[in-house]
């Protein structure tokens, strides 16, 4: 009985192994290459697949999702004989699992070497300044060459990116000095422009202020002159309305003399020629007032005592004004 049991156990194990090899479950976004006696038979897609056990074998399982592969920095010589280190990142996707398995031994290594050679060809025709400022152009050129070359391998290159472009240390120092000088230059220009604009605005403000001040002074002078003219006109009208005689005018004229002499700066003032006529009129007015107050007889006796009294005129000297 024991040999029979051992044979049954062996058969069960073989059946179990055969079932495992017969049923193949492929995950989503994946593919498997099936070979029969070493030759390609078919490609298994995602899902449950049945193969012939011990005859069909799974050669390779390939991920069909988009892959990201960074490549180490590569030294590249520019057109002006400067060595720069460039890091690249490749985004690719396997579109044909059979071609990716049989057309190239290692498509990742092939893509890396193709990227390096293509990058050296592109950068070799550019100087350093253009290399630093033409990333989009370099990316587009790399993608075009890689996509065309990897198409027969069942690979589609979706995107190529340059992570970093590192020039030599001496060139970096020179570039930093140049950028610092450019920033200082721009700062000086902006400062000078701001100072110039401030000076212009200040001058414009002073100009407007002087114009407004002059206009205000002109209007004030006009109003002042108009007020003085109105005052003179009012006084003139009042004098004519009151029918003032020469005596009253002479008295008012004398009252204005102290105002002319007011002020510490008035060391010398000129007496007008009309002051004599004013004093003469005032003295005549005062004499007439005295005749009315003292009586007519005394006045007549005085006249009789004087040789010139017969004419009734007295001689008065014009007072001098110091």
WOCOR-V191487 format. One record per pair of residues at least 4 apart in sequence whose C-alpha atoms are under 8 Angstrom apart, sorted by the first residue. I is the first residue (numbers start at 0). GAP is how many residues later the second one is. D is the distance in Angstrom with one decimal. If there is no record, write none. Layout:
# WOCOR-V191487
i = <I/I>
gap = <GAP/GAP>
d = <D/D>
This chain:
# WOCOR-V191487
i = <0/1/2/3/4/5/6/7/8/9/10/11/12/13/14/15/16/17/17/17/18/18/19/20/20/20/20/21/21/21/21/22/22/22/22/23/23/23/23/24/24/24/24/25/25/25/25/25/25/25/25/25/26/26/26/27/27/28/28/28/28/29/29/29/29/29/29/29/30/30/30/30/30/30/30/30/30/31/31/31/31/31/31/31/31/31/32/32/32/32/32/32/32/32/32/32/32/33/33/33/33/33/33/33/33/33/33/34/34/34/34/34/34/34/34/35/35/35/35/35/36/36/42/42/43/44/50/51/52/59/61/62/63/63/63/64/64/65/65/65/65/66/66/66/67/67/67/67/68/68/68/69/69/69/69/70/70/70/70/70/71/71/72/72/72/72/73/73/73/73/74/74/74/74/75/75/75/75/75/75/75/75/76/76/76/76/76/76/76/77/77/77/77/77/77/77/77/77/77/78/78/78/78/78/78/79/79/79/81/81/81/82/82/83/83/83/83/84/84/84/84/85/85/85/85/85/86/86/86/86/87/87/87/87/87/88/88/88/88/89/89/89/89/89/90/90/90/90/91/91/91/91/91/92/92/92/92/93/93/93/93/94/94/94/95/95/95/95/96/96/97/97/97/98/98/98/98/98/99/99/99/99/99/100/102/102/103/103/105/106/106/107/108/109/110/110/110/111/112/113/113/114/114/114/115/116/117/117/117/118/118/118/119/120/121/121/121/122/122/122/125/125/126/127/128/129/130/131/133/134/134/135/136/137/138/138/138/138/138/139/139/140/141/141/142/142/142/142/142/143/144/145/145/146/146/146/146/146/148/149/149/149/149/150/150/166/166/167/168/169/170/171/172/173/174/175/176/177/178/179/180/181/182/183/184/185/186/187/188/189/190/191/192/193/194/195/196/197/198/199/200/201/202/203/204/205/206/207/208/209/210/211/212/213/214/215/216/217/218/219/220/221/222/223/224/225/226/227/228/229/230/231/232/233/234/235/236/237/238/238/239/243/243/244/245/245/246/246/246/246/246/247/248/248/249/249/249/249/249/249/250/250/250/251/252/252/253/253/254/255/256/257/259/260/260/261/270/270/273/274/275/275/275/276/277/278/278/278/279/279/280/281/282/283/284/285/286/287/288/289/290/290/290/291/293/293/294/295/296/297/298/299/300/301/301/302/302/302/302/302/303/303/304/305/307/307/307/308/308>
gap = <4/4/4/4/4/4/4/4/4/4/4/4/4/4/4/4/4/4/35/36/4/34/4/30/31/32/33/28/29/30/31/25/26/27/28/24/25/26/27/21/22/23/24/4/5/6/18/19/20/21/22/23/4/19/20/18/19/17/34/35/36/15/16/31/32/33/34/35/12/13/14/15/30/31/32/33/66/11/12/13/26/27/28/29/30/65/7/8/9/10/11/25/26/27/28/64/65/6/7/8/9/10/22/23/24/25/26/4/5/6/7/21/22/23/24/4/5/19/20/21/18/19/54/55/5/4/5/4/4/41/35/31/29/30/31/28/29/25/26/27/28/24/25/26/21/22/23/24/20/21/22/17/18/19/20/16/17/18/19/41/15/16/12/13/14/15/11/12/13/42/8/9/10/11/7/8/9/10/43/44/47/48/4/5/6/7/43/46/47/4/5/6/45/46/47/48/49/50/53/44/45/46/47/48/49/46/47/48/46/85/86/84/85/81/82/83/84/79/80/81/82/76/77/78/79/80/75/76/77/78/72/73/74/75/76/71/72/73/74/67/68/69/70/71/66/67/68/69/63/64/65/66/67/62/63/64/65/6/60/61/62/59/60/61/4/57/58/59/4/57/4/5/56/4/5/53/54/55/4/7/53/54/55/4/49/50/6/49/4/4/46/4/4/4/4/35/39/4/4/4/32/4/27/31/4/4/4/24/27/4/19/23/4/4/4/16/19/4/8/15/4/5/4/4/4/4/4/33/4/4/27/4/4/4/4/20/21/22/23/4/20/4/4/18/4/14/15/16/17/4/4/4/11/4/8/9/10/11/4/4/5/6/7/4/5/4/5/4/4/4/4/4/4/4/4/4/4/4/4/4/4/4/4/4/4/4/4/4/4/4/4/4/4/4/4/4/4/4/4/4/4/4/4/4/4/4/4/4/4/4/4/4/4/4/4/4/4/4/4/4/4/4/4/4/4/4/4/4/4/4/4/4/4/4/4/4/4/4/4/5/4/4/5/4/4/35/4/31/34/35/38/4/4/29/4/27/28/29/31/32/4/27/31/4/4/25/4/24/4/4/4/4/9/5/8/4/4/50/4/4/4/42/43/4/4/4/39/40/4/38/4/4/4/4/4/4/4/4/4/4/4/5/8/4/4/5/4/4/4/4/4/4/4/4/7/4/5/6/7/9/5/6/4/4/4/5/6/4/5>
d = <6.3/6.2/6.2/6.2/6.2/6.2/6.2/6.2/6.2/6.2/6.1/6.1/6.2/6.0/6.1/6.3/6.2/5.9/5.6/7.6/6.1/7.7/7.5/7.2/7.5/5.2/7.5/5.3/4.8/5.7/5.2/6.9/5.9/4.9/6.6/5.9/5.0/6.1/7.3/7.3/5.5/4.6/6.1/6.6/6.7/7.3/7.3/6.5/4.6/5.1/6.5/7.5/7.9/5.2/6.4/5.0/7.2/6.7/6.3/5.1/6.1/6.8/6.1/7.0/5.7/4.6/5.2/7.7/6.7/5.6/5.0/6.5/5.7/5.3/6.7/7.1/6.7/5.6/4.9/6.8/6.6/7.2/5.6/4.4/6.2/7.6/7.3/7.8/6.3/4.8/6.3/5.8/5.3/5.3/6.6/7.3/6.8/6.1/5.5/5.4/6.0/7.1/6.3/5.6/4.8/5.8/7.8/4.9/4.4/5.1/7.3/5.6/5.3/6.4/6.3/6.5/6.1/5.8/4.6/6.4/6.5/7.1/7.6/7.2/6.9/8.0/6.2/5.3/7.7/7.5/6.5/7.4/6.4/5.3/6.8/6.1/7.3/6.7/5.6/4.4/7.5/5.7/5.4/6.0/6.9/5.8/4.7/6.6/5.8/5.3/6.6/7.7/6.0/4.3/6.3/6.4/5.5/6.1/7.9/6.9/5.9/7.3/5.5/5.1/4.4/7.3/5.2/5.4/6.6/7.0/6.2/5.6/4.5/6.6/5.5/5.4/6.2/7.2/7.7/5.6/7.0/7.6/5.8/5.4/4.5/6.4/7.1/7.0/6.0/5.3/6.4/7.4/5.5/4.7/6.9/5.9/5.4/6.2/7.9/7.3/5.0/5.4/5.2/4.8/7.5/7.9/5.4/7.0/7.2/7.6/7.6/6.6/6.8/6.6/5.5/4.5/6.4/7.8/5.8/5.1/6.6/6.9/7.4/5.7/4.7/6.5/5.7/5.2/5.3/6.8/7.1/5.7/4.5/5.6/7.6/5.9/5.2/6.4/6.8/7.3/8.0/6.2/4.8/6.6/6.0/5.5/5.1/6.3/6.8/5.6/4.3/5.4/7.1/5.8/5.3/6.5/7.3/7.1/5.8/4.6/6.4/5.2/5.7/6.7/6.2/7.7/4.4/7.0/6.2/6.7/6.1/7.9/7.6/5.0/7.5/7.1/5.1/5.0/6.3/6.8/5.1/5.2/6.9/7.1/7.5/5.5/7.8/6.4/6.2/6.0/7.4/6.2/6.3/6.1/6.0/7.4/7.5/6.3/6.3/6.0/7.1/5.9/7.1/7.1/6.2/6.3/6.3/6.6/7.4/6.0/7.9/6.8/5.7/7.0/7.2/7.1/7.7/7.6/6.8/8.0/6.0/6.0/6.1/6.2/6.4/5.7/7.0/7.0/6.3/6.0/7.0/6.1/6.2/6.1/6.1/7.8/5.5/5.9/7.0/6.2/7.6/6.4/6.1/6.7/5.8/6.6/7.4/6.3/5.7/6.2/6.2/5.9/6.5/6.0/7.7/5.8/5.1/7.8/8.0/6.7/5.3/6.6/7.5/5.4/6.2/6.3/6.4/6.2/6.3/6.3/6.0/6.1/6.2/6.1/6.0/6.0/6.1/6.1/6.1/6.1/6.0/6.1/6.0/6.1/6.1/6.1/6.0/6.1/6.0/6.0/6.1/6.0/6.0/6.0/6.1/6.1/6.1/6.0/6.0/6.1/6.0/6.1/6.0/6.1/6.0/6.1/6.1/6.0/5.9/5.9/6.0/6.0/6.1/6.0/6.1/6.0/6.0/6.0/6.0/5.9/5.9/6.0/6.0/6.1/6.0/6.0/6.1/6.1/5.9/6.0/6.1/5.9/6.0/6.0/6.1/6.2/5.9/6.0/6.1/5.9/6.9/6.2/7.0/6.6/6.1/7.0/6.3/7.7/5.6/5.8/6.7/6.3/6.1/7.8/6.4/8.0/4.5/6.9/6.6/6.2/6.4/7.4/6.6/6.5/6.9/7.3/8.0/7.7/7.9/6.7/6.7/6.4/7.9/6.2/7.0/6.9/6.9/7.9/6.4/6.1/6.0/6.8/7.9/6.1/6.2/5.9/7.4/7.6/6.1/6.7/6.2/6.2/6.1/6.2/6.3/6.3/6.3/6.3/6.4/6.1/6.2/6.7/7.0/7.5/7.2/7.9/7.0/6.3/6.2/6.2/6.3/6.2/6.2/6.5/7.3/7.7/7.2/3.8/6.5/6.7/5.5/6.7/7.1/8.0/7.4/7.3/7.7/6.6/7.5>
